[in-house]
Structures are given as structure tokens and as C-alpha cells.
Amino acid sequence: MDILIEFTPEFAKMQMDEKAMLFKNDNYQAILKKYKLLAGIAAAAVLNSNNCTRMRIRQVKGAGITAREVTGAIMATGFKKQAVVLDTVNNSLQVLFENKM
């Protein structure tokens, strides 16, 4: 974020304002912080961002999230990613079936 602030302070401010809205504004607290952080870990992992995944995992300490919950979120994310891959290739695999390859 420091580098972002250096080059695009307006964009960095927008990012920080959005974070404050999502995590501090009473109008956006229907989903508990705990679940927002777990969703963030899952999203970062599925998008292959090691830095973001590590950063989000560091944030769980003060949010009442256990290591078991973190690993559960990661495992569920991995399963869903695999399911998406299988869904994506399903029609293509039909070619193998039709051609008895």
C-alpha cells in the first residue's frame, strides 16, 4: 500500500475508504468480520495471490478465527476451484465420449 500511496494517493485513499466501509460502517456489517476475512483468504488463494493470502491470514488473529477455520476455508476453496475446472472442461470431454477415444 505504501508504494500505491506514493504513485496514486487518490486510488490508495479509495481502497482504504472502501475497506473502512466494509469493516467499520454499521450499514455493511450483516456479514461478520470473521466471515469477510475467511472469504478474503479464499478469494486470495483461488486467485493465486500468495502475498494477499498471507496478509489475510495474519489478520485473523484478532478476529477470533481459528487455524482450523482458516484451513477449512482453504480446503473448501480448493475443492470449489477443482469443481470449476471440471465444469469448465465438461463439454470438451464430451468429444472424447462421442469419439470413443
C-alpha positions in Angstrom: 0.0 0.0 0.0 2.9 2.4 0.7 4.0 2.2 -3.0 0.4 2.7 -4.1 0.2 5.8 -1.9 3.4 7.1 -3.4 2.2 6.8 -7.0 -1.6 7.1 -6.8 -2.6 8.6 -3.5 -6.2 9.1 -4.7 -6.6 5.4 -5.6 -4.9 4.3 -2.3 -7.4 6.5 -0.4 -10.3 5.0 -2.2 -9.1 1.5 -1.3 -8.7 2.4 2.3 -12.1 4.1 2.4 -13.7 1.0 0.9 -12.0 -1.2 3.5 -13.3 1.1 6.3 -16.8 0.9 4.8 -16.8 -2.9 4.6 -15.3 -3.4 8.0 -16.4 -0.4 10.1 -19.6 1.1 8.7 -22.7 -0.2 10.6 -24.6 -0.4 7.3 -22.3 -3.1 6.0 -22.0 -5.4 9.0 -24.6 -8.0 8.0 -21.7 -10.4 7.4 -19.4 -10.7 10.4 -15.8 -9.6 10.1 -14.8 -13.2 10.7 -16.5 -14.4 7.5 -15.3 -11.4 5.5 -11.8 -12.3 6.4 -12.3 -16.0 5.6 -13.8 -15.0 2.2 -10.8 -12.8 1.6 -8.4 -15.7 2.3 -10.4 -17.9 0.0 -10.5 -15.3 -2.8 -6.8 -14.6 -2.5 -6.0 -18.3 -2.6 -8.2 -19.0 -5.6 -6.7 -16.0 -7.4 -3.2 -17.4 -6.7 -2.0 -14.4 -4.7 0.5 -15.6 -2.1 1.0 -12.1 -0.7 -2.7 -11.4 -0.2 -3.3 -14.9 1.3 -0.5 -14.4 3.8 -1.7 -10.8 4.7 -5.3 -12.0 5.2 -4.1 -15.0 7.4 -2.1 -12.5 9.5 -5.4 -10.5 10.1 -7.3 -13.5 11.6 -5.5 -13.4 15.0 -7.6 -10.6 16.4 -10.8 -11.7 14.8 -11.5 -14.9 16.7 -10.7 -17.1 13.8 -9.0 -20.5 14.5 -6.4 -22.2 12.4 -8.9 -24.9 11.8 -11.3 -22.4 10.3 -8.6 -21.0 8.1 -7.6 -24.4 6.8 -11.2 -25.3 6.3 -11.8 -22.2 4.2 -8.7 -23.0 2.1 -9.7 -26.6 1.6 -13.3 -25.7 0.6 -11.8 -23.1 -1.8 -9.5 -25.8 -3.3 -12.5 -28.1 -3.8 -14.6 -25.4 -5.4 -11.7 -24.4 -7.7 -11.4 -28.1 -8.8 -15.1 -28.3 -9.3 -15.0 -25.2 -11.6 -12.2 -26.8 -13.6 -14.3 -29.9 -14.1 -17.3 -27.9 -15.0 -15.3 -25.9 -17.5 -14.0 -28.9 -19.4 -17.2 -30.9 -19.2 -18.4 -30.0 -22.7 -15.0 -30.6 -24.1 -14.7 -34.0 -22.6 -17.9 -34.9 -24.4 -15.8 -35.0 -27.6 -13.8 -37.9 -26.0 -17.1 -39.7 -25.2 -18.6 -39.2 -28.7 -15.4 -40.3 -30.5 -14.7 -43.2 -28.1 -11.2 -42.0 -27.7 
